[in-house]
Amino acid sequence: MLNLSRQRVDEALWKTYPLQALRSIPELQAARKLGRFMLFMLAGLIVILFLPWRQNVTGEGTVTSLTPQDRPQTIQNAIAGRIEHWAIREGQLVKKGDTLLVISEIKDEYFDPNIDQRLEEQLGAKQGSLSATDSKISALEGQLKALEDGLRFKLSSAQNKVKQSRFKVRIDSTDLIAIRKNYQIAVDRLERYEKGYKDGLFSLTDLETRRLKLQEDYAKVVTQENKLDVSRQELINARIELSNIQAEYQEKMAKAMSDKASAVSYRAEAEGEISKIRNKISSVDVRQGMYVIRAPQNGYVVKTLKAGIGETIKEGESIATLQPESPLLAVELYVRAMDVPLITPGRTVRLQFDGWPAVQFSGWPTVAVGTFGGEVAIIDAVSSTNGKYRLLVRPHADDHPWPKQLRLGSGVYGWVMLDDVPIWYEIWRQLNGFPPSLKEEPKPAEGAKK
């Protein structure tokens, strides 16, 4: 059998016969070092897989302002006019109330240089007409009162006449009854005289006297009947006169009331005309103040949309674009619809602005360089035209302030930070295309600052 041992060459032989070939063979210690290094790398990789990783939602957008009043706006003229003078240049800083543009009038109804005086004259004429109408109304009211008094007096007189006629009718009726009674007595006496004459008790003269008396009593009856008819006719005429008086005065009062109503209507129209003239005077004063177009707030004139002198502009037409001087900056990020349920107001956001170099480790935001902090302020309730949802991000109070050189409209790339997960889980999620996960359902006010 072979003499196998752990020694490669006997030490004595090695010293006695130094073999160069054996000396050139590498020792096994280098291989052991390589193996140990690979094991160390494998252990380090396993440890790294269990390190925490911050999940995030990415989005792109632009720099904007948090409030609408800080966003670029167009300056419009309220009235139509002709450009007479420009008082600013593009890029110039203007203060609130500074003159931007002066225009002149182009409507013919405002060409009169003394339009204020003309309107004042119209107002005075209408006020005089209103005073005259008030006097007419007062006179008509006096006339109505006089008619009412006259009607009351005449009605009283006519009613008294009716009463008198009624009393006269009663008297004549009573007299007629008495006269008829006397006539009946005369008839009875004549019958007795006729019988007595036949019996020889009375003479023919007495009989003829009674006959004459009967004719006289009959004549009295006829006269009294006629008198009663006259009295009744007078009563009817008195009643008719009473009705005529009422109708006549009602007609006069109706006419007076109609005239008064017409005067009141004219007064209302005059008051309306006076209000229109006063409104016209105020409108002219306001319109004359609109010939000078002023800056609504402090800002920079970005671009003029009209040029030249003598150019006509319509009312409500944009003439220049103004960028507010110190806007409250914010960032609008657009994220996918599947990521919106994971985001709530107050979530931390890391931002990378165009023009500012940065090294971003999305899973380890603490080691990022060149990025800036923000927090979600607003999440739109509806999607935008591109199908994504817009987030408004404001600066984070506890982070570095955003660069002062930022301009509205600059591009931004952002990461909305979510929860911490192991690296191996994040790799597995990315390989399978799963959305980020949350440990618990987000609350609307989680992390938000008042």
C-alpha positions in Angstrom: 0.0 0.0 0.0 1.0 3.5 -0.5 2.5 5.5 2.4 -0.1 8.2 2.6 0.3 11.0 5.1 -0.8 14.6 5.6 2.7 15.9 4.8 3.3 16.7 1.2 7.1 16.1 1.2 9.3 15.0 4.0 10.9 18.0 5.6 14.3 16.5 5.4 13.9 15.7 1.7 12.5 19.2 1.2 15.6 20.7 2.8 18.0 18.3 1.1 16.5 18.4 -2.3 14.8 21.8 -2.9 12.4 21.2 -5.8 11.4 24.3 -7.7 8.3 22.8 -9.2 6.9 21.9 -5.9 7.6 25.4 -4.6 5.6 26.9 -7.5 2.3 25.0 -6.6 -0.1 27.5 -4.7 -1.1 26.6 -1.2 -4.7 25.8 -0.4 -5.1 28.8 1.9 -6.1 31.1 -0.9 -9.1 28.9 -1.8 -10.2 28.9 1.7 -10.2 32.7 1.8 -12.3 32.8 -1.4 -14.8 30.5 0.1 -15.0 32.5 3.3 -15.6 35.7 1.2 -18.4 34.1 -0.8 -20.0 32.9 2.4 -19.7 36.4 3.8 -21.3 37.9 0.7 -24.2 35.4 0.8 -24.8 36.1 4.5 -24.7 39.9 3.8 -27.2 39.4 0.9 -29.5 37.5 3.2 -29.2 40.2 5.8 -29.9 42.9 3.2 -33.1 41.0 2.0 -34.5 41.5 5.5 -33.6 45.2 5.8 -36.6 47.6 5.8 -37.7 49.2 2.6 -40.0 52.1 2.3 -42.8 51.5 -0.3 -43.7 54.5 -2.4 -46.0 55.7 -5.2 -44.3 57.6 -8.0 -45.8 60.4 -10.0 -44.8 63.2 -12.3 -46.2 66.8 -12.4 -45.3 70.4 -12.4 -44.8 73.3 -9.9 -48.0 75.3 -9.3 -49.4 77.4 -6.4 -51.6 76.1 -3.6 -54.2 79.0 -3.9 -55.8 80.1 -7.1 -55.0 83.7 -6.5 -51.2 82.9 -6.8 -51.5 81.3 -10.2 -50.8 83.1 -13.5 -53.8 85.2 -14.5 -54.9 87.2 -17.5 -55.8 90.8 -17.0 -59.0 91.8 -18.8 -60.6 95.1 -19.5 -64.2 95.6 -18.3 -65.3 97.9 -21.2 -64.5 98.2 -24.9 -62.1 100.9 -25.9 -59.1 102.0 -28.0 -55.5 101.7 -26.7 -54.1 105.2 -26.0 -51.0 104.5 -23.8 -49.0 101.5 -22.4 -47.5 102.2 -19.0 -45.5 98.9 -18.5 -43.1 96.6 -20.2 -43.0 92.8 -20.3 -41.1 91.3 -17.3 -41.7 94.4 -15.2 -42.7 94.1 -11.5 -45.9 96.0 -10.8 -47.6 96.7 -7.5 -51.3 96.5 -6.9 -53.1 99.5 -8.3 -50.3 100.5 -10.8 -51.4 101.7 -14.2 -51.0 99.1 -16.9 -52.9 100.6 -19.8 -55.0 103.6 -20.7 -57.8 103.4 -23.2 -60.4 105.8 -24.6 -64.1 105.5 -25.3 -65.5 104.0 -28.6 -69.2 104.0 -27.9 -71.1 106.9 -29.4 -73.5 107.3 -26.4 -70.5 108.3 -24.2 -68.8 110.6 -26.7 -70.3 113.8 -25.2 -67.6 115.4 -23.0 -70.4 117.0 -20.9 -72.4 113.8 -20.4 -72.4 114.3 -16.6 -74.0 117.7 -17.0 -76.6 116.4 -19.4 -77.6 113.6 -17.1 -77.9 116.1 -14.2 -80.2 118.2 -16.3 -82.4 115.2 -17.2 -82.4 114.3 -13.5 -83.6 117.8 -12.5 -86.4 117.7 -15.2 -87.6 114.4 -14.0 -87.5 115.6 -10.4 -89.6 118.6 -11.3 -92.1 116.4 -13.1 -92.3 114.2 -10.0 -93.0 117.3 -7.8 -95.8 118.4 -10.2 -97.3 114.9 -10.1 -97.2 115.0 -6.3 -99.1 118.3 -6.3 -101.6 116.9 -8.7 -102.1 113.9 -6.5 -102.6 116.2 -3.5 -105.2 118.2 -5.5 -107.1 115.1 -6.5 -107.1 113.9 -2.9 -108.7 117.3 -1.9 -111.2 116.9 -4.7 -112.1 113.5 -3.6 -112.6 114.7 -0.1 -114.8 117.6 -1.3 -116.9 115.2 -3.4 -117.3 113.0 -0.4 -118.5 115.9 1.7 -120.8 117.2 -1.1 -122.2 113.7 -1.5 -122.9 113.4 2.2 -124.7 116.7 2.3 -126.8 116.1 -0.9 -127.6 112.6 0.2 -128.8 114.0 3.5 -131.0 116.6 1.7 -132.4 114.0 -0.7 -133.1 111.6 2.1 -135.0 114.3 4.0 -137.1 115.1 0.9 -137.9 111.4 0.5 -139.0 111.4 4.2 -141.2 114.5 3.6 -142.8 112.9 0.5 -143.4 109.7 2.5 -145.1 111.7 5.3 -147.2 113.6 2.7 -148.3 110.4 1.1 -149.4 109.2 4.5 -151.3 112.4 5.2 -153.0 112.3 1.8 -153.9 108.7 2.3 -155.5 109.5 5.7 -157.4 112.4 4.2 -158.6 110.2 1.4 -159.9 107.7 3.9 -161.8 110.4 5.8 -163.3 111.9 2.6 -164.4 108.5 1.4 -166.0 108.0 4.7 -167.9 111.3 4.4 -168.9 110.4 0.9 -170.3 107.1 2.1 -172.2 108.9 4.8 -173.6 111.3 2.1 -174.7 108.3 0.0 -176.5 106.8 3.0 -178.2 110.1 3.8 -179.4 110.5 0.2 -180.9 107.0 0.3 -182.8 108.0 3.4 -183.9 111.3 1.8 -185.0 109.4 -1.3 -187.1 107.1 0.9 -188.4 110.0 3.1 -189.3 112.0 0.0 -191.4 109.1 -1.3 -193.0 108.8 2.1 -193.7 112.6 2.1 -191.3 113.3 5.0 -188.9 115.5 3.0 -189.5 118.1 0.3 -188.0 118.0 -3.2 -185.7 120.9 -2.2 -184.2 118.9 0.6 -183.7 115.9 -1.7 -181.9 118.0 -4.3 -179.8 119.6 -1.6 -178.6 116.2 -0.5 -178.0 115.2 -4.1 -175.8 118.3 -4.5 -174.0 117.5 -1.3 -173.3 114.0 -2.6 -171.8 115.4 -5.8 -169.6 117.7 -3.8 -168.4 114.9 -1.6 -167.6 112.8 -4.6 -165.7 115.6 -6.1 -163.7 115.8 -2.9 -162.9 112.1 -3.1 -161.7 112.4 -6.7 -159.6 115.5 -5.8 -158.1 113.7 -2.8 -157.3 110.6 -4.9 -155.5 112.8 -7.4 -153.7 114.6 -4.6 -152.6 111.2 -3.2 -151.3 110.2 -6.6 -149.4 113.4 -6.9 -147.8 112.8 -3.5 -146.9 109.2 -4.4 -145.3 110.5 -7.6 -143.4 113.1 -5.7 -142.1 110.2 -3.4 -141.0 108.2 -6.4 -139.3 111.3 -7.9 -137.5 111.9 -4.5 -136.3 108.4 -4.5 -135.1 108.7 -8.1 -133.4 111.9 -7.3 -131.6 110.2 -4.4 -130.4 107.5 -6.7 -129.3 110.0 -9.3 -127.3 111.9 -6.7 -125.5 108.7 -5.7 -124.8 107.7 -9.3 -123.6 111.2 -10.2 -121.3 111.5 -7.3 -120.0 107.9 -7.7 -119.2 108.8 -11.3 -117.4 112.0 -10.3 -115.5 110.1 -7.5 -114.6 107.3 -9.9 -113.2 109.8 -12.4 -111.2 111.6 -9.6 -109.9 108.3 -8.4 -109.0 107.3 -11.9 -107.1 110.5 -12.4 -105.4 109.9 -9.0 -104.4 106.4 -10.0 -103.0 107.7 -13.3 -101.0 110.4 -11.4 -99.7 107.8 -9.0 -98.7 105.5 -11.9 -97.0 108.4 -13.6 -95.2 109.2 -10.3 -94.0 105.6 -10.1 -92.7 105.9 -13.7 -91.0 109.2 -12.9 -89.4 107.6 -9.9 -88.2 104.7 -12.0 -86.8 107.2 -14.6 -85.1 109.1 -11.9 -83.5 105.8 -10.6 -82.4 105.0 -14.1 -80.8 108.4 -14.6 -79.1 108.1 -11.2 -77.9 104.6 -12.2 -76.7 106.0 -15.5 -74.8 108.8 -13.7 -73.1 106.2 -11.4 -72.4 104.0 -14.3 -70.7 106.8 -16.2 -68.6 107.7 -13.2 -67.5 104.0 -12.8 -67.0 103.7 -16.6 -64.8 106.8 -16.6 -62.7 105.1 -13.9 -62.3 102.0 -16.1 -60.4 103.9 -18.8 -57.3 103.2 -16.7 -56.6 99.5 -16.3 -54.7 98.7 -13.1 -52.8 95.8 -11.7 -55.1 93.6 -9.5 -52.1 92.5 -7.3 -48.4 92.6 -7.0 -46.7 90.5 -9.7 -44.7 90.4 -12.9 -46.1 91.2 -16.3 -45.2 88.0 -18.2 -46.6 88.8 -21.6 -48.8 91.4 -23.2 -51.5 90.0 -25.5 -52.3 93.3 -27.2 -49.9 95.7 -28.9 -49.7 99.1 -30.5 -51.5 102.4 -30.0 -55.0 102.9 -31.4 -55.8 99.2 -31.5 -59.4 98.5 -30.5 -60.1 95.9 -27.8 -63.4 94.4 -26.9 -64.9 94.3 -23.4 -63.7 91.3 -21.3 -60.8 90.7 -23.7 -57.4 89.6 -22.2 -54.7 92.1 -22.6 -51.8 90.8 -20.5 -50.7 87.9 -18.3 -49.7 88.5 -14.7 -47.7 86.2 -12.5 -48.1 87.0 -8.7 -45.0 88.2 -7.0 -44.7 85.7 -4.1 -46.9 82.7 -4.8 -47.4 80.0 -2.2 -45.7 77.2 -4.1 -47.1 73.7 -4.4 -46.6 70.7 -6.6 -49.3 68.9 -8.6 -48.4 65.2 -9.0 -50.4 62.8 -11.2 -50.7 59.2 -9.9 -52.4 56.1 -11.2 -56.0 55.4 -10.1 -54.9 52.1 -8.5 -52.5 54.0 -6.1 -55.0 56.6 -5.0 -56.6 54.5 -2.2 -53.1 54.2 -0.6 -52.6 58.0 -0.4 -54.1 60.2 2.3 -53.6 63.9 3.2 -50.5 64.3 5.3 -48.5 61.6 3.6 -44.8 62.5 3.2 -43.5 63.1 -0.3 -40.0 63.3 -1.7 -39.6 65.7 -4.7 -37.0 66.0 -7.4 -37.2 69.3 -9.3 -36.0 69.7 -12.9 -32.6 71.5 -12.8 -31.6 70.3 -9.3 -29.4 67.2 -9.5 -30.4 64.6 -7.0 -29.6 61.0 -6.0 -32.8 59.4 -4.8 -33.1 56.1 -3.0 -36.9 55.7 -3.0 -36.8 52.9 -0.4 -34.4 54.7 1.9 -35.4 58.4 1.8 -33.0 59.3 4.6 -30.0 58.7 2.4 -31.4 60.6 -0.6 -29.4 63.6 -1.7 -30.8 66.7 -3.6 -34.5 65.9 -3.0 -36.9 68.0 -1.0 -39.7 67.1 1.3 -43.4 67.7 1.0 -46.7 66.5 2.2 -50.0 65.7 0.5 -52.5 68.5 0.9 -55.3 67.8 -1.5 -56.4 64.7 -3.4 -58.8 65.4 -6.3 -62.1 63.7 -6.1 -62.3 63.0 -9.9 -59.7 62.0 -12.4 -58.0 64.3 -14.9 -58.3 64.1 -18.6 -55.3 61.7 -18.7 -57.1 59.2 -16.5 -54.8 59.9 -13.5 -55.6 61.6 -10.2 -54.0 64.9 -9.2 -52.3 65.4 -5.8 -51.4 68.9 -4.5 -48.3 68.7 -2.4 -47.1 71.6 -0.2 -43.7 72.1 1.4 -43.0 70.0 4.6 -42.6 72.2 7.6 -39.8 70.0 9.1 -37.8 69.6 6.0 -35.4 71.8 4.0 -37.2 74.8 2.3 -37.8 74.5 -1.4 -35.4 76.5 -3.7 -36.3 80.1 -4.2 -35.5 79.8 -7.9 -38.4 77.6 -8.6 -40.8 78.8 -11.3 -44.4 77.8 -11.9 -44.6 75.2 -14.6 -41.2 73.5 -13.8 -41.2 69.7 -14.0 -41.2 67.6 -10.9 -40.8 63.9 -10.1 -42.1 62.7 -6.8 -42.4 59.7 -4.5 -45.3 59.4 -2.1 -43.9 57.5 0.9 -45.9 54.6 2.3 -45.1 51.9 4.9 -41.9 49.9 5.6 -41.6 46.3 4.3 -38.7 43.9 4.0 -36.6 44.2 0.8 -37.4 40.6 -0.2 -41.1 41.4 -0.1 -40.6 44.5 -2.2 -38.6 42.4 -4.8 -41.3 39.7 -4.8 -44.0 42.4 -5.2 -42.3 44.1 -8.1 -41.7 40.8 -9.9 -45.4 39.9 -9.6 -46.7 43.4 -10.4 -48.7 43.7 -7.2 -49.6 47.2 -5.8 -48.1 48.5 -2.6 -49.7 47.2 0.6 -50.7 48.9 3.8 -50.5 47.5 7.3 -53.8 49.1 8.1 -56.5 51.1 6.2 -55.5 54.7 5.9 -57.4 57.3 7.8 -58.5 60.6 6.3 -56.7 62.7 8.9 -53.6 60.5 9.4 -50.5 62.6 9.6 -52.3 65.7 8.5 -51.4 69.0 10.1 -53.9 71.7 10.9 
